[in-house]
Amino acid sequence: MVKFLVHRPIAVLMAFTACFIVGLVTYFTLPVSLLPDIAIPEITVQISAQNTSARELENTVVKPLRQQLIQVARLKDMDSEARDGAGLIRLSFDFGTNTDLAFIEVNEKIDAAMNYLPKDTERPKVVKASATDIPVFYLNLTLKNDSAYGQTDERAFLDLCEFAENVIKRRIEQLTEVAMVDVTGLVERQLQIVPDKNKLAVLGLSIQDVETALAQNNVEPGSMIVRDGYYEYNIKFSTLLRTEDDVKNILINKEGRIIRLEEFCEIGVVSVKEKGISMSNGKRAVTLAIIKQADENMDDMKEAIGGTMDYFQSVYPDIEFSVSRNQTELLDYTISNLQQNLSLGFLFICIVAVLFLGDVKSPFIIGLSMVVSIVICFLFFYLFKMSLNIISLSGLILALGMMIDSSIIVTENISQYRERGYSLRRACIAGTSEVITPMLSSSLTTIAVFVPLIFMSGIAGAIFYDQAFSVTVGLMVSYFTGIMLLPVLYMLVYRTGLRKSWFSRIRINNPIKDHTLDRFYDAGVDFIFAHKTASVLFCIISIPLCVFMFYFIGKERMPEIDQNELIARVEWNENIHVDENRHRVNVLFETLREGTVEQTAAIGQQDYLLNREQALSSSEAELYFKTKDPSEIAFLQEKVYRLLKSEYPLAVVSFSPPETVFEKLFVTGEADIVAELYSRNKEKVPTADELRGLENEFITRTGYAPTGIAFENQLNIRINKEKLLLYNVSYDELYRVLKTAFKENSVATLHSYQQYLPISIVGEEQTVNTILQETLVQTRADKDGVEYLPLRELVSVVTAEDLKAITAGRNGEYVPFRFYEVQKAEPLMQQVKEVADATGDWDTAFSGSFFSNRKMLDELVVILFISILLMYFILAAQFESFVQPLVVLLEIPIDVAFALVLLWICGHTLNLMSAIGLIVTCGIIINDSILKLDAINELRKTGIPLLEAIHEAGRRRLRPIIMTSLTTIFAMVPLLFSFDMGSELQKPLSIAMIGAMFIGTLVSLFIIPLIYWFIYRNKKA
């Protein structure tokens, strides 16, 4: 084949030129994204039940729904959380599940469960998780005239809310790149009716009379169609309340006297009692979460949004626009850094080639074939609908060092044949033909390492499909470029192309070219053969060292990524309202003002439609901080925790990375160990004191403080039934009076032109104690008249304390204790179980990232075993021997042992990335041994003695082996000095590969020949 190609150089050049041009064109059409587009196998069921306690919601709604949903096909895990007025059920599925079908099935199960739920239960909302639902960035709108950490101009802010919802939101949603805009921080309005208690008493009216009048004057019976001669008319009957004046003019007939509602009630449109607030850098804000269309380019969206914001800023100078949690910056920085690393790696490789080959023509040929290979790879990206993302680009960087191996080996082999006196054409044919088979085996053994990675369970397997694809395509394209294009380029360049140019006359006079490496190699082999016992002992010790380091080194799912952003979730664990919550957050933000560049907060309940997490309560806040440098985050986290705990010791504080696509896919903020305590006595509710005692005992025994359990203080109102009957007071009347006094009595709706406003009957602002002491309830004990009785005579109040959230899973309700940054998980779990068992009240189960990490690493061990098995079969086919593949594979435990030691020294753990680095290196490093043994076998077939064949094969393959090792190492070096997400993600992989490549090259050069000699010293070729 090579002979045919060398005789048809123009045809070969034209074919590769055509592929190069097509690849270059497709590069500019490839989609660019942060991570591969992966469907997250997760569905969330959101339950809303106003005025329902957490315990009642769990027993009457959440539990029946769980019992129905547990039957959904391919359900992997399920957990739920019930709070006052709201519940959440998370369903996790096996990766690969068709989430569209699962979504339909979940809705069917909910429809079936509705028959068993209370009649007034609102149908739960089902949300299907998607990486595209995560906002690309948040746009915060604040008033420029507001002072930071001070009061807000309420009237101006109401106008801002209306403007944001009706103008800005709609304008941004008109952009083709935007899927939707989710808004929070808006202030809603209501029509408020405040009855005068004295006038009510004088007129003999009750709250029920007001409600009845509103209901009678706010009905829409419908319409009818009537004929009138030739014409037909649609006659409508409507008494709907549409304006504030309509409500004021409602008439009530009391004992023949007509009274207007406004005569004894104060009526007006006011803002609804706030349940949540959004803050940005100390100012109250309206926050818009911008969500991208799944198939749109993020760069296009960034440009479109930027133009829209510039327009708004020029037209509305009183409004301040600020962007937070901007993932477009992360994408730009990461992609540009990885592209830069690809260029630097290529530059380092060219420098190595120039130094070793001694002239610039050979490196020019190698570089040109490399460029062609990389560009043709983009053609395959386009054909297989792959995107440029941090995984696929890092795969190309990883493949870069391996891709050049083929070019180096072919070029070096052709040069050796020319040095032996072969003609240029004959040298190109012979040099290329000789290495076709070993190069194919080398490429296949490397691919054999990557292919099993695709079969990893969960999202990790899907994520690294892109990396495996990049490496596989890169290796195969570079292989065919090396055996087809490179010999043709070599022949043309050395024959005619650059003969008389200054470029062709450049020579690099360096000692490497003058056989210094040969002397180094001979000395090394002589030393190893002179110390056979020590060398063999070195190999034997490496195997137990590899096993020891595997169990000794720290393990985690994904490497820690330096970020300059932090999310702190605070549960104050006190019954505070939103205004007090805001005050505390403002004080904290003002204290931390100097150490941060950006601060935003979601205080209390937020209004996001696509929020898949449990809604915040009025005593919770989610704080976002951004610093100048990632190194400041650890200090900031410690300072936030210290400040909060010193001022508010009851507060429960947890930290996590900001929500990004990466975080959503890998759940890096998950607790290491979650102790799930199931109560054995289903009739007894665990008290707050019992749970706090357990928590303190866990801290004492384990030395780890679990994330605290949040409790809420309650006021349980007990009704005196005897007095209700005695004074002829109905439950409805009593409940109506209580709701009105506590401003929770929403009775009707005002149908204005484009919006509906709730109508509420409320009492004056009073304390709970004042309401109970001074509120009067109308009684009808005397048939001839109406009397009033103090509320305190009918009810009594008892304080209580209960769990703020009720957590449950597939096995029922449990109390979770979450432990973070656990060094030794097994002893901690044993101690927690002993403490729980000692009480006799609890059954204990455990979950958390420790188990998922261990499962992942177990899978990687199996993958490594399968990869080694595949490599053995490939090598056995090449060498036609069962023994020689074992000689080659012997260096794997040696390389892995020293790579693990280097990882430990550099402070890294054994995680998915470093483990892949080790597995990949196992496929790369044995390529050197394959070339070496193939050369030894060929020389022995010609009758050369064993020891002389070892020396001669080593000298022939020495420069290719060292060059390929150095190029692979130098391709990884730029990743060590970059700090974007892509480089941080690949850093453990790079360290593992560099360590394994360094020691592996020495083993291939010196130890493998010694093992070969031990096996074949008494055998003939």
Buried (B, 14 or more C-beta within 10 A) or exposed (E): EBBEBBEEBEEBBEBBEEBBEBBEEBBEEBBBBBBBBBBBBBBBBBBBBEEBBBBBBBBBBBBBBBEBBEEBEBBBEBBBBBBBBBBBBBBBBEBEBBBEEBBEBBBEBBEEBBEEBEEEBEEBEBBBBBBBBBBBBBBBBBBEEBEBBEEBBEEBBBEBBBBBBEEBBEBBBEBEBBBBBBBBBBBBBBBBBBBBBEEBBEBEBBBBBBBEBBEEBBEEEEEEEEEEEEEEEEEEEEEBBEBBEBBBEBEBEEEEEEBEBBEBBEBEBEBBBBBBBBBBBBBBBBBBBBBBBEEBBBBBBBEBBEEBBEEBEEEBEEBBBBBBBBBBEBBBBBBEBBBBBBEBBBEBBBEBBBBBBBBBBBBBBBBBBBEBBBBBBBBBBBEEEBBBBBBBBBBBBBBBBBBBBBBBBBBBBBBBBBEEEBEBBBBBBBBBBBBBEBBBBBBBBBBBBBBBBBEBEBBBBBBBBBBBBBBBBBBBBBBBBBBBBBBBBBBBBBEEBBEEEEEBEEEBEEEBBEEEBBEBBBEBBEEBBEEEEEBBEBBEEBBEBBEEBBEEBEBBBBBBBBBBBBBBBBBBBBBBEBEBBBEBBBEBBBEBEEBBEBBBBBBBBBBBEBBBBBBBBBBBBBBBBBBEEBEBBEEBBEBBBEBBEEEBEEBBBBBBBBBBBBBBBBEBBBBBBBBBBBBEEEEEEBBBEBBEEBBEBBEEBBEBEBBBBBBBEBEEBEBBEEBBEEBEBEEEBBEBBBBBBBBBBBBBBBBBEEEEBBBBBBBBEBEEEEBBEBBBBBBBEEEEEEEBBEBBEBBEEEEEEBBBBBBBBEEEBBBBBBBBEBEEBEEBBEBBBEBBEEEEBBBBEBBBBBBBBEEBBEBBEEBBEBBBEBBBEBBBEBBEBEEBBBBBBBBBBBBBBBBBBBBBEBEBBBBBBBBBBBBBBBBBBBBBBBBBBBBBBBBBEEEBEBEEBBBBBBBBBBBBBBBBBBBBBBBBBBBBEBEBBBBBBBBBBBBBBBBBBBBBBBBBBBBBBBBBBEEBEEEEB
